[in-house]
Amino acid sequence: MFIIGYIFLFTALFAGAAKGFCGKKTSGYITSVKDSMLANIIRMLLCIIIGFIFILFSGEILQMVPSYKLILISGLSGISTTVFVVTWLISVKKSAYMMLDVFLMLGVLVPIVLGNIFFKEQIKPTQWIGIALLFIAVVIMCSYNNSIKERISVSSFLILLCCGVSNGITDFSQKLFVKQLPDISASVFNFYTYVFAAVTLTVCCIIFRSSGERTSKRDFIKISGYIFVMSIGLFANSFFKTLAAQHLSSVLLYPLNQGAALILSTAMSAVFFKEKLTAKCIIGIIIAFIGLITINML
């Protein structure tokens, strides 16, 4: 059972890495927050189409009849996904990008604590030590390339905190889904998640005031292929992580997901984008690896 869970998780990780690679390639084309929201709405809509095709060909169409539990849980997942996207974009705009991973690692505590409260998932003392090591690793890895010279403002801190917590709530909603609706397909859950995310993100995009230079239609066309691949990676990441939640406890799944994703993205940046790995970064990777081993093996 655990092996299947790890297979699903690592499939999700590589899908997420593909999404991150495409995001890196398109980062120079989209500069304004509003256009970034628009690009994310397009991704959400593509995820809805991908999800529906998946449901159709897997013969799960009858499961799409919504129950109140499915609507509530997928609504929680979709809205928290939107909050994460919006606060992530604003954090980047506020030059707080290098602190995002710190707060995303803190956000891991949300599904772990809630999983312990609601589902009685046990947490070993050694696993808390492993989580602490992961947090230390993230702080070290962020500090090696930290471009923030001034102290973070209260507003930036609150936005970063909201970003981390909303990501944690999205993770918890996956665990809540597999516990409350074990007979419903993960593809159906993710389909409705992206329906809610697309709707709420569209509302945010409408009310958000545009600032900065807008992206031209030509640039959007140039990156359309990357957006499509990102949509596949986004859906696959959430789909397989939901499947992993059926087999792994929160304390195993979400720290491993966040820590391994950080290591994988750092390695990808070094290999494909020629970003230099400093001593601090290497030390952070080693500590993160020890933290992951501590959580999963001890």
Beta strands, then each sheet from edge to edge (+ up, - down):
end
